[in-house]
Amino acid sequence: MSAPSAVVRAVGARLARHYGPLHWWPAETPFEVVVGAVLTQNTAWTNVERAITNLKCAGVLTPAALRALSADTLEAHIRPSGTYRVKARRLRALLDWLGEDWEHTLAGPTGAVRTALLAVPGVGAETADAILLYAAGHPTFVIDAYTRRIMTRIGVTPAIDSYEAWQALFMGALPPDAPVFNAYHAGLVQLGKDACRTTPCCAGCPLAHLCATGRAALSTDLKTVWLRTASGA
């Protein structure tokens, strides 16, 4: 197999050719990204969308309005996202750290802002990087379950299975550019939804020839076609 960095770049190129320009995160404003990054912890995005819709309909999807809510009211709005009491506490802690001028707070040097974000209760590496990349445009790569699943099936993994090692694999192979990271991650998310699911659906996958699971599926499909043709079916 090619060097891991070369495979990482090849995957990105194939995803770009297959999907064209993509953008992730599904939010209307940067602040919506901040809120969504907390609400999406350990749940499906469809549940987050319901919670975000509740906040929008109530007219409270702003820092000041969210701070003014009682704990019970905030919990009621975000209940569809699951573990809503925990997420309400985490969201309040994040809002306290962000302060009134939240955009300025996120605009500092990437390393320093990331370190400060990780010190906020309930903000882990994936949440911090999602906020940095998608809400503030920092060049940091987000590692999620889709990324790990797809690259593991391809056979490219870091020597140590840690978030930091996974992130270093991508950031060492790609130019340090926020739009590049955004587009690449968007492609991984889309592929994870379309084909590289827990039970993969390899037909039409743009990475099938790079992936042992995909090659096996394609081989089985070709064999089935040959057998049907040979039998006249």
C-alpha positions in Angstrom: 0.0 0.0 0.0 1.1 3.6 -0.6 2.4 5.7 2.2 -0.4 6.8 4.6 -0.1 10.5 3.6 -0.5 9.6 -0.1 -3.6 7.5 0.7 -5.1 10.3 2.7 -4.6 12.7 -0.2 -5.9 10.1 -2.7 -9.1 9.6 -0.6 -9.7 13.4 -0.6 -9.2 13.7 -4.3 -11.7 10.8 -5.0 -14.3 12.2 -2.7 -14.0 15.6 -4.3 -14.4 14.2 -7.8 -17.4 12.1 -6.7 -19.3 14.6 -4.7 -18.1 17.9 -6.0 -18.1 21.0 -3.7 -19.5 20.2 -0.3 -19.8 22.1 2.9 -20.4 20.9 6.4 -21.7 22.1 9.0 -25.5 22.3 8.4 -26.1 25.6 10.1 -27.3 29.0 9.1 -24.9 31.0 11.4 -21.6 30.4 13.1 -23.3 30.6 16.5 -25.7 27.9 15.5 -22.5 25.8 14.8 -21.4 26.5 18.4 -24.7 25.3 19.9 -25.0 22.3 17.5 -21.5 21.2 18.3 -22.6 20.6 21.9 -26.0 19.2 21.1 -24.7 16.6 18.6 -22.6 14.8 21.2 -23.6 11.1 21.3 -26.7 11.6 19.1 -27.9 11.6 15.5 -28.0 14.9 13.7 -31.7 14.6 13.1 -32.3 14.9 16.8 -30.1 18.0 17.0 -32.1 19.6 14.2 -35.3 19.2 16.2 -33.6 20.9 19.2 -32.2 23.7 17.0 -35.7 24.2 15.5 -37.1 24.5 19.0 -34.6 27.2 19.9 -35.2 29.1 16.6 -39.0 28.9 17.0 -38.7 30.3 20.6 -36.4 33.1 19.3 -33.6 32.2 21.7 -30.8 31.1 19.4 -28.5 34.0 20.4 -25.9 34.1 23.2 -27.9 36.7 25.3 -31.2 34.9 24.9 -29.8 31.5 25.9 -28.1 33.0 28.9 -31.4 34.5 30.0 -33.3 31.2 29.9 -33.9 29.2 33.1 -32.4 25.8 33.3 -35.8 24.1 33.0 -36.7 26.1 29.9 -33.3 25.5 28.2 -33.6 21.8 29.0 -37.1 21.6 27.5 -36.0 23.2 24.3 -33.0 20.9 23.7 -34.7 17.8 25.0 -34.9 16.1 21.5 -31.0 16.0 21.4 -30.9 13.5 24.3 -29.1 13.8 27.7 -30.6 17.2 27.7 -29.7 18.1 31.3 -26.1 17.3 30.8 -26.0 19.2 27.5 -27.8 22.2 29.1 -25.0 22.4 31.7 -22.3 22.1 29.0 -23.9 24.7 26.8 -24.1 27.1 29.7 -20.5 26.5 30.6 -19.5 27.1 27.0 -21.5 30.4 26.9 -19.9 31.6 30.1 -16.5 31.0 28.6 -17.3 32.6 25.3 -18.5 35.8 27.0 -20.4 38.6 25.4 -18.0 39.0 22.4 -17.9 35.3 21.5 -16.5 35.8 18.0 -13.6 37.7 19.4 -13.0 34.9 22.0 -12.8 32.4 19.2 -10.6 34.6 17.0 -7.3 34.1 18.8 -4.4 31.9 17.9 -5.7 28.4 17.1 -3.6 26.5 19.6 -4.4 28.9 22.5 -8.1 29.0 21.7 -8.2 25.2 21.4 -6.5 24.7 24.7 -9.0 27.1 26.4 -11.9 25.4 24.7 -10.8 22.0 26.0 -10.7 23.3 29.5 -14.5 24.1 29.3 -16.5 21.4 31.1 -18.0 19.0 28.6 -16.0 20.2 25.6 -13.9 17.4 24.2 -11.6 17.4 21.2 -14.2 16.7 18.5 -16.5 19.4 19.9 -13.7 21.9 20.2 -12.4 21.3 16.7 -15.9 21.5 15.2 -16.3 24.9 16.8 -12.9 26.0 15.7 -13.2 24.9 12.1 -16.9 25.5 11.3 -17.7 28.5 13.5 -14.4 30.3 13.5 -12.5 29.1 10.4 -9.5 27.8 12.1 -7.4 25.2 10.2 -7.9 22.2 12.4 -9.2 18.8 11.2 -12.2 17.3 12.9 -12.0 13.5 13.6 -15.3 11.7 14.0 -16.8 8.2 13.8 -17.2 8.5 10.0 -13.5 9.3 9.6 -12.3 6.5 11.8 -14.6 3.9 10.1 -13.8 4.9 6.6 -10.0 5.1 7.0 -9.9 1.9 9.1 -11.7 0.0 6.3 -9.2 1.4 3.8 -6.4 0.2 6.1 -4.9 3.6 7.0 -4.8 4.2 10.7 -2.3 5.9 13.1 0.1 3.8 15.2 -1.8 4.9 18.3 -5.6 4.9 18.3 -6.1 8.4 19.8 -7.9 11.5 18.7 -4.6 13.4 18.5 -2.9 10.7 16.4 -5.8 10.5 14.0 -5.8 14.3 13.6 -2.0 14.3 13.1 -2.5 11.8 10.3 -4.7 14.2 8.3 -3.1 17.4 9.2 0.3 16.0 8.3 -0.9 15.0 4.9 -3.0 18.0 3.9 -2.2 21.7 3.5 -3.1 23.7 6.7 -6.2 25.3 5.1 -9.6 25.5 6.7 -11.6 25.3 3.4 -9.6 22.1 2.5 -10.3 20.6 5.9 -14.0 21.5 5.6 -14.4 20.0 2.2 -12.6 16.9 3.0 -14.5 16.2 6.2 -17.8 17.0 4.4 -16.9 14.3 1.9 -16.2 11.8 4.7 -19.5 12.6 6.4 -21.4 12.2 3.1 -19.8 8.9 2.3 -20.4 7.7 5.8 -24.1 8.4 5.3 -24.4 7.1 1.8 -22.3 4.0 1.8 -19.7 3.4 4.5 -22.3 2.7 7.2 -21.9 0.3 10.1 -23.2 -2.3 7.6 -21.5 -1.0 4.4 -23.3 -0.5 1.1 -20.3 -0.7 -1.3 -22.1 -0.4 -4.6 -21.2 3.0 -6.1 -18.7 3.9 -3.4 -15.9 6.1 -4.8 -13.4 4.4 -2.5 -14.4 0.8 -3.1 -11.2 0.0 -4.9 -9.1 1.4 -2.1 -11.0 -0.6 0.6 -10.7 -4.3 1.4 -14.4 -4.4 2.2 -15.3 -2.7 -1.0 -13.0 -4.9 -3.2 -14.6 -8.0 -1.6 -18.1 -6.7 -2.2 -17.3 -5.8 -5.8 -15.7 -9.2 -6.4 -18.8 -10.9 -5.0 -21.1 -8.8 -7.2 -19.0 -9.6 -10.4 -19.1 -13.3 -9.5 -22.8 -13.2 -9.1 -23.3 -11.4 -12.5 -21.0 -14.0 -14.2 -22.9 -16.9 -12.7 -26.2 -15.5 -13.8 -24.9 -14.8 -17.2 -23.4 -18.3 -17.5 -26.6 -20.0 -16.4 -28.7 -17.9 -18.7 -30.6 -16.3 -15.9 
